[in-house]
Amino acid sequence: MASEREVRARLQRAGQEHLLRFCAELPPGPRAALLAELGALEPEALREHCRRAAAACAHPPGPPPDLAARLRPLPPECVGSASRCDPEMRRLWEEEGFRQISLNKVAVLLLAGGQGTRLGVTYPKGMYQVGLPSGKTLYQLQAERIRRVEQLAGQRHGTRCNVPWYIMTSEFTLGPTAKFFREHDFFHLDPSNVIMFEQHMLPAVTFDGKAMLEQKDKVAMAPDGNGGLYCALADHQILEDMERRGVEFVHVYCVDNILVRLADPVFIGFCVLRGADCGAKVVEKAYPEEPVGVVCQVDGVPQVVEYSEISPETAQLRGSDGSLLYGLGNICNHFFTRDFLRMVSSEFEPLLKPHVAVKKVPYVDEEGNPVKPIKPNGIKMEKFVFDVFRFAKSFVAFEVSREEEFSPLKNAASAARDNPATTRRALLRQHYHWALQAGACFLDAGGARLPELPSLPGNREPPAICEISPLVSYSGEGLEPYLQGREFRSPLILDENQASALQL
Ligand SMILES: CC(=O)N[C@H]1[C@@H](OP(=O)(O)O)O[C@H](CO)[C@@H](O)[C@@H]1O
């Protein structure tokens, strides 16, 4: 381990010697921990990181002044749609997706390094359960969708196949996530097909370019954003692992969308048949200020303009048909070929510009007292996963229905949107709808038929509670043998046991 003198010399080179100001008074254990943490920071990179953070912060906040003039909607030929296409076309995409899955060429990759600050939990978001009757967490729903999609592909092609699950965690989420998976027996997935790896952390920086101490013996560190993926892929030889397994196509997604379709065969098939190296699933934005990035072109190349970086005027622009001009909302579900990921990790990653987030960062003051700031005091620098779209040779966007595929858990219960209640409702409405489509009928306590969904406002609870295990149905398929022509009273929990009982 590096000595204090060595660490001090390195920090001097980075202009960050103040990080050692409490070192002399620390007991041996914490002192060694601090020196180890600081010794791992590469001086030139640290200097550059702090310089960039302060420089970026010196610019006025908000979108770059010339951005609006450089934006264009994506050309229609780059955009496909799952909901507004010929059903035969959709069938072909799905068929192709299943074929690739059955050949073990598809993996999923979860971005799960975030801290869940908005949700207000101290554990990884994937461990959250939104109050479904089954009590399932986001991780469990995702694991079960993987198992079901493997099963469906296997049945179609008479094979046994695997969809490896890569999970990018951070210093905050790796320990608890790994423990949670072990405690739940990997949700009956083969542990050798669940590969966790860690993204980097970067110091938070003051407005004048000084890395911050969170405690006397600990630097205030934050994950380097979901675009930290590309460094992490290289650091942990993940692409080599994919190559060994024969994976060619990767579905990258973020943890919080309760309706996420892992390795969605329709999306995979669409991207593969289009010959795309990079793709993004989108939904139509619900309203101009919705906090989703928009997929569009900047200077003629595909890009996502994040919700924090688009001006309200641009967000409100409408086309001649009255719809939002920049209305393709990014739902953080991306398709990449392994080749594309290799190119990005080995060549283009250094070109990704970090984005600046000004945040409230807990720190210790000059006397060493811990302070919880009430206003933003520090800068976190994050790379964004979608910033690589501009390097694609063939980029496509794929529009899907919000009701079927997008309901993110971002906020605590007190927020009006994207909270535990809205995500639970979105899933239960979907399952109620699937059950009706499969020919089920729900009765109220007095035995009268309950209504179908389309007549109900979007924000209402479904008339009856129906939760369908992903192990029984991935996207509404295959439910008729259990439900057709049958009457149910709320709640109907259709898990594997109930399904077998109903089939008898
Ligand atoms: C950097 C990044 O990936 N931002 C994504 C991501 O936003 P967060 O607010 O960071 O969760 O998810 C949104 C969809 O839920 C998507 O619209 C947005 O562009």
The ligand as an SDF file (V2000), in Angstrom:
LIG
                    3D

 19 19  0  0  0  0  0  0  0  0999 V2000
  -28.9780    9.0720  -18.4000 C   0  0  0  0  0  0  0  0  0  0  0  0
  -30.1890    8.2590  -18.6810 C   0  0  0  0  0  0  0  0  0  0  0  0
  -30.1070    7.1160  -19.0780 O   0  0  0  0  0  0  0  0  0  0  0  0
  -31.3760    8.8920  -18.4870 N   0  0  0  0  0  0  0  0  0  0  0  0
  -32.6230    8.1880  -18.7170 C   0  0  0  0  0  0  0  0  0  0  0  0
  -33.1650    7.6800  -17.3830 C   0  0  0  0  0  0  0  0  0  0  0  0
  -33.4430    8.7910  -16.5630 O   0  0  0  0  0  0  0  0  0  0  0  0
  -33.1380    8.8770  -14.9950 P   0  0  0  0  0  0  0  0  0  0  0  0
  -33.9000   10.0920  -14.5460 O   0  0  0  0  0  0  0  0  0  0  0  0
  -31.6640    9.0220  -14.9100 O   0  0  0  0  0  0  0  0  0  0  0  0
  -33.6190    7.6190  -14.3630 O   0  0  0  0  0  0  0  0  0  0  0  0
  -34.3690    6.9590  -17.5970 O   0  0  0  0  0  0  0  0  0  0  0  0
  -35.4050    7.6830  -18.2670 C   0  0  0  0  0  0  0  0  0  0  0  0
  -36.5610    6.7330  -18.4780 C   0  0  0  0  0  0  0  0  0  0  0  0
  -37.0090    6.1980  -17.3050 O   0  0  0  0  0  0  0  0  0  0  0  0
  -34.9100    8.2150  -19.5950 C   0  0  0  0  0  0  0  0  0  0  0  0
  -35.9010    8.9720  -20.2210 O   0  0  0  0  0  0  0  0  0  0  0  0
  -33.6710    9.0680  -19.3700 C   0  0  0  0  0  0  0  0  0  0  0  0
  -33.2090    9.5360  -20.6180 O   0  0  0  0  0  0  0  0  0  0  0  0
  1  2  1  0
  2  3  2  0
  2  4  1  0
  4  5  1  0
  5  6  1  0
  5 18  1  0
  6  7  1  0
  6 12  1  0
  7  8  1  0
  8  9  2  0
  8 10  1  0
  8 11  1  0
 12 13  1  0
 13 14  1  0
 13 16  1  0
 14 15  1  0
 16 17  1  0
 16 18  1  0
 18 19  1  0
M  END
$$$$
